[in-house]
């Protein structure tokens, strides 16, 4: 996976281009790709600074978070619904999400769905 180059390097490459070097020459001098030097120069012209975009994080949870109230109502009405049943109800509602998305939603909100009560410990044999 590519790593984000430092802001200092970006600023130095753009300053060299502003100082008279071509984008190719500045890229070769600082050891970055020509396309990066061109892109950074364009960002400076358009926005005033060549800032890196944010990396990582969850970009897709908003899709299911919009239906948070609906999911909580489903679980309140019928507490023993499976993930597949919740997914099917969301699809009926027009929110096509995967099983993993539903599972991560439950984990993120601390929703547990244990279907049978715990048993007391056995003295002579393991209960699991």
C-alpha positions as CSV (number, residue, x, y, z in Angstrom):
1,X,0.0,0.0,0.0
2,X,1.3,3.4,-0.9
3,X,2.2,5.8,1.9
4,X,1.3,9.4,2.2
5,X,4.3,11.7,1.4
6,X,5.1,14.5,3.9
7,X,3.6,17.9,3.7
8,X,7.2,19.3,3.8
9,X,8.1,17.4,0.7
10,X,5.0,18.5,-1.1
11,X,5.8,22.1,-0.3
12,X,9.4,21.8,-1.4
13,X,8.4,20.3,-4.8
14,X,5.9,23.0,-5.4
15,X,8.3,25.7,-4.4
16,X,10.9,24.3,-6.8
17,X,8.3,24.4,-9.6
18,X,7.4,28.0,-8.7
19,X,11.1,28.8,-8.6
20,X,11.5,27.9,-12.3
21,X,12.0,24.1,-12.5
22,X,9.7,22.1,-14.7
23,X,7.5,19.5,-13.0
24,X,9.6,16.7,-14.5
25,X,12.8,18.2,-13.2
26,X,11.4,18.9,-9.8
27,X,10.1,15.4,-9.5
28,X,13.4,13.9,-10.5
29,X,15.3,16.2,-8.1
30,X,13.1,15.2,-5.1
31,X,12.5,11.5,-6.1
32,X,8.8,11.6,-6.5
33,X,6.7,10.7,-9.5
34,X,6.0,13.3,-12.3
35,X,2.3,12.8,-11.9
36,X,2.5,13.6,-8.2
37,X,4.4,16.8,-8.9
38,X,1.9,17.9,-11.5
39,X,-1.0,17.0,-9.2
40,X,0.5,18.9,-6.2
41,X,1.1,22.0,-8.4
42,X,-2.5,21.9,-9.6
43,X,-3.8,21.6,-6.1
44,X,-1.8,24.6,-5.0
45,X,-3.2,26.6,-7.9
46,X,-6.8,25.6,-7.2
47,X,-6.8,25.5,-3.4
48,X,-3.7,27.3,-2.2
49,X,-2.0,24.2,-0.7
50,X,-1.3,20.6,-1.7
51,X,-2.8,18.8,1.3
52,X,-3.0,15.0,1.4
53,X,-6.5,13.5,1.5
54,X,-7.5,11.7,4.7
55,X,-6.6,8.0,4.8
56,X,-8.3,5.1,6.3
57,X,-11.5,5.1,8.4
58,X,-14.9,3.8,7.7
59,X,-16.5,5.5,4.7
60,X,-19.5,3.3,4.2
61,X,-21.2,3.1,7.6
62,X,-23.4,6.1,6.9
63,X,-25.4,3.9,4.5
64,X,-26.7,1.7,7.4
65,X,-26.5,4.4,10.1
66,X,-29.3,6.2,8.2
67,X,-31.6,3.3,9.1
68,X,-30.4,3.0,12.7
69,X,-33.9,3.7,14.2
70,X,-35.5,1.2,11.9
71,X,-33.1,-1.5,12.9
72,X,-33.5,-0.8,16.6
73,X,-37.3,-1.0,16.2
74,X,-37.0,-4.4,14.4
75,X,-34.9,-5.7,17.3
76,X,-37.3,-4.3,19.9
77,X,-40.2,-6.0,18.2
78,X,-38.6,-9.3,17.5
79,X,-35.5,-9.8,19.5
80,X,-34.5,-13.1,17.9
81,X,-34.1,-11.9,14.3
82,X,-31.1,-13.2,12.5
83,X,-28.7,-11.0,10.6
84,X,-30.1,-12.4,7.3
85,X,-33.6,-11.4,8.4
86,X,-32.5,-7.9,9.3
87,X,-30.6,-7.6,6.0
88,X,-33.8,-8.8,4.1
89,X,-35.9,-6.1,5.8
90,X,-33.3,-3.4,4.9
91,X,-33.3,-4.6,1.3
92,X,-37.1,-4.4,1.3
93,X,-36.8,-0.8,2.6
94,X,-34.4,0.1,-0.3
95,X,-31.1,-0.1,1.5
96,X,-29.0,-2.9,-0.1
97,X,-26.4,-3.8,2.6
98,X,-24.4,-6.9,3.1
99,X,-24.3,-9.3,6.1
100,X,-21.0,-7.9,7.2
101,X,-22.3,-4.4,7.3
102,X,-25.2,-5.4,9.5
103,X,-22.9,-7.4,11.8
104,X,-20.5,-4.4,12.1
105,X,-23.5,-2.1,12.9
106,X,-24.5,-4.5,15.7
107,X,-21.0,-4.6,17.1
108,X,-20.5,-0.8,16.8
109,X,-23.7,-0.2,18.8
110,X,-23.2,-3.0,21.3
111,X,-26.4,-4.9,20.2
112,X,-26.2,-8.5,21.3
113,X,-28.7,-11.1,20.3
114,X,-28.2,-14.2,22.5
115,X,-31.0,-16.6,21.7
116,X,-31.0,-18.9,24.7
117,X,-30.4,-18.2,28.3
118,X,-27.1,-19.1,29.9
119,X,-27.0,-22.4,31.7
120,X,-25.5,-22.8,35.2
121,X,-22.2,-24.5,35.5
122,X,-22.0,-28.2,35.8
123,X,-19.9,-29.7,38.5
124,X,-19.1,-32.9,36.7
125,X,-18.8,-32.0,33.0
126,X,-18.2,-28.9,30.9
127,X,-21.4,-27.2,29.8
128,X,-20.2,-26.0,26.4
